[in-house]
Amino acid sequence: GAAELHGAGLHALRPKTVAKVTYLLLNLIFLLALAVLALVLRKRLPWRAIGVATAALLGATAIFDNLIIWADIVAYDESHISGIKVGLAPIEDFAYAIAAPVLLSIAIELTRGRRGGY
């Protein structure tokens, strides 16, 4: 009854076969959706600028993530990351460096010519 459910907590409501969600899985879902949108807009996006920005962000991420992990400013739950690392930084941390230049370019392109847009 209700007392048994309350005693078991929310764990009683969770299905036993829930897939484990990892940062890598979340990144892949988001990057795949972004890739589809970029593919649709591929002829309108500044790919050279995106490439330069992505390279710069990947380099900065590699340097600064390793520093903040080494300095014990941040830590990662090993059960939620793939284990693939660039130095001390989990590979999942690099998704934003890939996504940000593309997403920003898409946002600029989609708002181009609109009142208040670029």
Secondary structure, 3 states (H helix, E strand, C coil): CHHHHHHHHHHHCCCCCCCCCCHHHHHHHHHHHHHHHHHHCHHHCCHHHHHHHHHHHHHHHHHHHHHHHHCCCCCCCHHHCCCCEECCEEHHHHHHHHHHHHHHHHHHHHHCCCCCCC
